[in-house]
Amino acid sequence: KHDIASFQSQLSEAVKIRIEMFARSDKGEPIDGSYLTMLCYKSLFDALAACDLSRAEQLAAHLGRRAELEREHDHPFDYTLGYTLRAFVLHDQEQMQEWTPKFVDQCHKSKMTDFLGYGAVFQALISRDTAGVNDGLASIVQGHQKQSKGIGIFVSTDDELLCVWGLGMANLARAHGIPSEAIPPLIPRELLSPVNRRFE
C-alpha cells in the first residue's frame, strides 16, 4: 500500500520485541535458546530497513557470545553473516576486518554464492568505496531475484516484492556516510535513510 510510516514502525516494533526477549532471558525468564542466537541478524536487517539505527545497535549489542546455542541452532552461513553484520552495526573496526573474509569464504563453502553481494558491500564499506558499495548492492539484488525463484529462500514471501536485507544494507552504508543508490522496485528510493555518517 506504499505506507512508508507503517512499514517502518511495524518493523521497528518487531525488533523491539526481539530486544525484549534478550532482556527477559538475561533476567532468568525461560526463553527458548533458538530465539537468542545469531539468527537474529534477520531482525538486524529489519531495524536497518526501518531506518531505526538505535534499535539496530541495541539488538546488535545483545548478539553473540552464546557459543553453545550458536553451535546447536546456527548454520555456518547464518553464524558468519550474523557476526559480520553485528560488527558493522556496532562499527567495531577490528571485528569488521575479521569477519568479512570469513563470511565471503563461507558463501563459497556453503554454495550460497547468491549472497556474495553482501560480502562485496562489507568489503567496500571497510575501504570506503562508494562505487564498490553500489556494485555490491546491484549484486545483492541480482542474487535476491535468483533466491525468489524455484526453491530459493525468498520464494512465496513478502521478500519477492521488496529486498528487505538489501534495503538494510543500503541504509547501513548511508549510516557509514556512503551515499548508496536505490535499485527499484526491490530497494526503493523512498525507503532509504539520509546519509548521516553516524558511524564516523
Summary of the structure (lengths in Angstrom):
residues: 200
radius of gyration: 15.9
end to end distance: 35.3
largest distance: 46.7
contacts: 653
relative contact order: 0.11
helix: 68%
strand: 1%
